């Protein structure tokens, strides 16, 4: 099963997940560290999780990234219409059942973010 760790201890993932929902889009960024030799098993579970998520209200799109040069890091991003939709999906029993199938020793470091505006570079949401 996957171990959940916080990237930013001052704003733990579960606090972010259960924070106020202002109805604006959110992005889940979830890097994983997968044990040696377990990548295919992880990808099979991730595939099932993603099929489930795609069917949930409020899911917009997602993408998986894979580390280079033999890295054990994979990272998933998912755009959601709002925090409430993400919260409902990840707290469902069906989601929890699927996630329990992930390889032992897998570490997830999820964070919920929003687009940020930087003048002349990128627009926010």
Buried (B, 14 or more C-beta within 10 A) or exposed (E): EBEBBBEEEEEBBEEBBEEEEEEEBBBBBBBBBBBEEBBEBBBEBBEBBBEBBEEBEBBEEBEBEEBEEEEBBBBBBBBBBBBBBBBBBBEEEEBEEBBEBBBEEBBBBBBBEEEEEEEEEEEEE
